[in-house]
Amino acid sequence: MENEKILVLDTPIEDKENTYQELKLREPTVYEVQEAANFVRLDDLETTILESQTDLVRRISG
């Protein structure tokens, strides 16, 4: 994929079924950025910004 970047993790990420040694990321679309921004709330800015960033990485990783 064009503009895809591979991020090799120092410590693998594990869930119940998989272990991830790397993340393949691409440039987000405007829609994906807007959707991730929907998480941000002024009453809990720090937490919701983190949730927004996590959501964006989830959307653009392969």
C-alpha positions in Angstrom: 0.0 0.0 0.0 1.3 3.5 -0.8 2.5 5.6 2.2 2.4 2.6 4.5 4.9 2.6 7.4 5.9 -0.3 9.6 6.4 0.3 13.3 8.4 -2.6 14.9 7.5 -2.9 18.5 10.1 -3.3 21.3 7.6 -5.2 23.3 5.0 -7.3 21.4 1.4 -6.6 22.1 -0.7 -9.6 23.0 -4.4 -10.2 23.2 -6.3 -13.4 23.8 -5.6 -14.8 20.4 -2.7 -13.0 18.8 0.7 -11.5 19.3 1.7 -8.4 17.3 5.4 -7.7 16.7 4.8 -4.8 14.4 2.1 -2.3 13.3 1.5 -1.4 9.7 0.2 2.1 9.5 -1.0 4.3 6.7 -2.0 7.9 6.3 -5.6 8.4 7.7 -8.4 9.7 5.6 -10.2 12.9 6.6 -13.2 10.7 7.5 -11.1 8.5 9.8 -9.7 11.6 11.6 -13.2 13.1 12.0 -14.5 9.8 13.4 -11.7 9.5 15.9 -12.3 13.1 17.0 -15.8 12.2 18.0 -14.3 10.6 21.2 -13.0 14.0 22.5 -15.1 15.6 25.3 -14.2 18.8 27.1 -15.2 17.4 30.5 -12.5 14.7 30.3 -10.1 16.0 27.8 -7.0 14.0 28.7 -8.7 10.6 28.7 -10.8 11.2 25.6 -7.8 12.5 23.6 -6.0 9.2 24.4 -9.1 7.3 23.3 -9.3 9.3 20.1 -5.7 8.6 19.3 -6.1 4.9 20.1 -9.2 4.7 17.9 -7.3 6.4 15.0 -4.4 3.9 15.2 -7.0 1.1 15.3 -8.6 2.4 12.1 -5.4 2.8 10.1 -3.4 -0.2 11.2 -3.2 -3.4 9.3 
